[in-house]
């Protein structure tokens, strides 16, 4: 496959930005030009290049007469928002970096300007949950009557805004409502509420379903829950305790988060096995340019998203995130995606299929179709065909 960077992590994040172009999130050559300016493995280079691109794109969006050029302004605001998210991505290893909040305020502003210009504007809501608030955005499909609705959740590092571009627009095109949200550990909740990831994800999504039940444009018997990346675990975990879903879609399947993270953090586990100081080693890695970007970013973002200063605590808390012992509680059908070349959760979809048997539909997407990367990044149209055709069949049978 053509490489966008000699750095494996940078290649994936650049492909991730490119992938959003399919559904109004970025423009292809803007990302490619940015890629050519980034020094592989240099987090500051990645952030500064995308900050410059985001700022320039936002200025262009603001300069447009949005009443006269509604679509042009909307797409420019969407792109600016996406680039601000990319600019923020590698900064979390230093929790005190002011850019973490500064860039996010700009990405949110740009995104809100964009969804205001949709044919049916997106609606932001803040729902009360058990000890925290759940921010969500509801996108109503065109037309009258009650409609199927997909709840879309991102994973370890992604924002709810990104979900509109990965599969939200695809659902709207099919005449379905879309609802995105975030919970503890995710972008807005960490920033605004200081809360790290929790295992009891049903506490996050149940208030979302409660909200959908108050709407007259939602068919409550045709609500599906989609989880991207680590949310491939979180969504199935939620469905074990929240039984109002017609179906759950894990993009891709994650049976045991702790097992996967322990595998990715192999060098840290080795330090622990040898009696070393895991936390001091992790702190040293965050400053060491020789540490692979995937490892350095994973540790830094893990500490930030779990709101802990201890790498050992971070890894121990992920070990609670397993479907073992609660599989029988899941009552709805499950779509389980498998990305053949996934660098993060390889082997996990097969475990989910093995445990759930006929209740789960395992769909393997490969590099031959350009869909073998983590979450099928770069092949969202093809991925959405698989996920949404399956969901359509499920709700038609019901």
N, C-alpha and C positions, 0 to 999 in steps of 0.2 A: 504493500500500500504506500502511496505517496506520503512522505513525512512533512509535516508543517513546521517541525522543530526537531533538532537532534535530542532534545530533552523530552522524555516520554510523557511526563505530566503536562508540559507546555503544549505538546502536540495534541493531547486530548482536549485541553481547555480551548485551544484555538479551533479545533474541529467542533467543539461544543458551541462556540460563538458562530461559526459558519453555518451550523445546522439550523440555527434559528431563522436563517434567511428564507427557509421554505414557507414559513407562516409569519411573515412581516416583522421579524425580530431584528434583523441585521441586513447589511448589504454585502455581497460576497467579496468584492474586490477591496472594500474598506478593511475587512478583516485580513485579507491576504497582504495588503500593504503594511498593516500593523505588524503582522507576523514577520515580515522582512526586516523590521526595525528592532525587534526584540532580541536581546542577548540570551541565548539558551541558559536556563538555570538561574538567571538573575531575577529575583522577585521584584526588585525595584524597577528594573527595566520593563518588565511585563506591566506593572501598575502604571508607570509614567506614560508609556506609549498608549495604553487604553484610556487613561485620564485625558490625554490630549485629544484623542479621537472623540471621546464622549463629549468633551467641552465644545469642540468644534461643531459636532452634530447637533448639540443642544442649541447653540447659537443660531444655527441654520433653521432649526425647528421654530424657535421663538420669532425669527425674522419673518416667517410666513404668515400671511393673512389666513388664519384658520377657518374663518367663515367662508372665504372665497375658495381656498385651496384645502379643503378639509382632509382629504385622503393624503395629500402630500405632507401636511403638517403632522397628521397622526403617525404616519410611518417614520418620519424623522424623529418624533418624540419616542416612539418604540425603540428605534435603533440607539438613540442616546441612552435610554434606560439600560438596555442590554450592555452597552460598552461601559457604563458606570459599574455594573455588576462585575464585569470582567476585571475592571481596575481594582476592585476591592478584594478579589478572590484570594490572593496570596498574602494578605496583610495580617491575618489573624494570629500569627505567631507572636506578635507584639500587641497585647491587649490594650495598651495605652496609646496606640497610634491614633491620633485624632481623625485620620482619613477614614477609619472604619465607619464612623458616624457621618462625617461630612459627605463622603461619596454616596452613602445610602440615602441621605436626604435628597440628593440630586437625582438618584435613580428613581426614587419614589415620586418626586415632583414630575419628572419627565413621563413616567408611566401613567400617572393620574391625568396628565394633560392628554395623553394618547387615548385612554379608555373613555374620556369625556367625548371624544370625536368618533367613537364607534356608532354605527347606525342605531343601536340601542346601547346607550352608555353603560359601562360597568358600574356596579354599586359596591362601595366598601362598607363593611359592617364590622363591629367589634362585639363578640359574644361573650357572655359570662360563662366561665367553666368552674371546675372545682379547684379554686386557689389561683387561677390565672385567667387571662382573657385570650380569646381566639380571634385573631384578625382574619377576615375572609373577603373575597371579592366574588360577587355574583354577576354572571353574564347571562342575560335572558336571550333565548333563541327567538327568532322572529315568528310571528303568527300567534293566533289566539289558542286558548285551551291549555290543558295540562300536558306536560311533555316529559320524556325521559330526561334524567339529569345525571351528569357525572361529577363526582367530587374528586378533585385532583390534588394529590399531595406530593411534595418534593421530599428529598431525603436528607442525607448527612450534611450537605453543603448548599443545596439549591434553594432559590426563592420561589414563592408562590407566583410571582410575576412571570418567571420563566415558563411556568406550566401552560400559560396561555399560548405560547409559541410552539411548545413541543407537541401538545395534543388538544389544547383548548379550542383553537380555531377549527381543528378537524371535527370536533364534536359539534360545534355551532353550525358548521356546514351541513351536518347530518340532521339538523333540526332539533338538537338536544340542548338543554341548558347546561351551563358549566359553573361550578363553584370551586374556587381554589381557597386554600387556607394555610395557616402555619400554626405550629404548636411549640412547646418548650424545646429549646435547642436549635430552633430554626431562626432565620435571619432577623425578622422584626421582633420576635418575642425575646430573643437574647438581648437585643439592643434596648428595647423599651421596658422590659420587665426583669431582665437579669436572670432568666431562668434557663437552665440547661436541660438536655434531653431527659425524658421520663420513659419508662417502659410501658406504663398503662395508657396506651394510645387511644383506647376507647374513651378516655376522659376528654380527649381532644375532639374526636369526630362525632361523638353523640350529640353535643350541643349544635353541631353543624346540621345533623339530621333533624334535630328539633326545630331549627330555624327553617329548613326546607319545608317542613310540614305546615308551616304557617303561610306558605306562599300558594296562591291560587294558580300559578303557572307550572307547578311541579306535580308530576304523577308519582306519588310516594311509593308506589309498588314497583317503580322502574328506576330506582336510584342505584348507581354503581359507584364503587370506590376504587380509585386508581392510585397506586403508590409507585413512585420512581425511586430507583437506587435503594438506599437503606429503607425507604418507605415500602419497598417490596416485602419487607418483614412487618413494618408498622401497620400496614393496611390489613394484613391477614390477622395479625394479633388483635387489632380492633374488632374485626369481624367475629372473633371468637366470643366476644362479650356484647357486641352490638349487632342484633340480628335483623335489622331493618333493610339490609342491602339485598338487592336482587342478585348481585354478583360482585366479586372482587377481582381486580386485575393487578398482578404483581409484575412490574416492569423494572427489574426482573426479579425472579424468585429468590428470596433470602430466608433460609430456614433458621440459621443460627448466626446472629450478628457477631457475638463474641468469638466464635470459632473463626470467622472470616477476618476479623480485625486482629486476632492473635497471629494469624498466618501472615497478614500484611506487616505486622509489627515484629516479625521474627527476630531481628537484631536486638530489640529491647527485651524480648522474652529470654533471649540467650544471656543478656546481662543479668536478668533476674535469676536465672538458673545457676549462674556462676557466683551468685551472692553479691553482685554489684549494686550500686545505687542507681536505680532506674530513673528516678526523677532528676538527679543531677546530670546523668547522661543525656536525657531528653533535652534539658536546658542547653547543654553544650551543642547538641545537634542543631538546634534552632539557629545557632550562630555560625555553624560550620558550612562553608560553601561546598565542601566535598561530599556532604550527605546528599543522596538522591532527592530530587525535588518531591517526589511522591511521598517519601517517608517524612521529610521535613515538614511539608505542608500538612500531612495527615496528623502528625503529632500536634502541631500548632493549632490547627483548626479543631482537633479533638478536644484540646484543653479549653478552647474558647466555647465550643458548642455544648460541652458538658459542664461548663462553668466550674472548672476545677483547676488547681495549680499542680496537681499530681498526675503524671502520666500513668502511674500504676493504678491510681483511682479511676482514671478514664477507662483503662482496659478492663478493670474489674467490673465496672458498671456495665460495660457492653456484654459481659458474660450472662447477665440477667435477661438479655434480649434473645430469647429462644422460643420456638414454638413447641418444644418438647414438653409433653404433658398436657397441652391444651388443644391439640389437633382436633379432637372429637367435638369440641365446642363450636367449631366453624360449621355453619349450616348451609351456606350458599356455595354455588359453583365458583371455581377459582381458575383464572387464566394465569399461567406461569410462563413468563418469557425467559428465554435462554440466549444470551449473547455469546457466541462461540469464542470470541477473543476478549472477553471481559477481564480486565486487569485487576479488578477489585473483589468481585464475588464469584469467581469461577468455582464450579462444583456445587454451589448452593441451590440453583434451580432443580438439579437432578434429585437432590435430597428432598426438596419439597414435593416433587412429583412422586417419589418413592413412598413417602409417608401418606400423602393424601389419595393416592391411587386414582380411581376413576372420577373422583370429585374434582380433580385438577386436570386441565388441558395444558400440556407442555408443548410450547411452540419454539422451535430452534430457528434462530435467524443467523445467517453466516456472512462471511466476508464476500462470498460470491455475489450476494445481493447488496453489498455495501452496508450490511446491517449487523456485522459481527462485533462492533464496539460496545462498551458499557452503555446500557440503556438504548442501544441501537442509534446512538448519536450519529447524525449525518444521513440517516435513512428514516426520518420521521414519517414521511408519507406512507412508506411501506409498512412501518411498524403500526401506524394508525389503522391501516387496512386490516391487519391481523387482529389487533385488539378490538377495534370497534365493530368489525363484521361479526366477531365472536359475541360481543355484548348484544348486538342487534338480534342475533339468533336466540340468545338466552331470553331476552325480554319478550320476543315474539312467541316463544314456546310457553312462557308463563301467562 
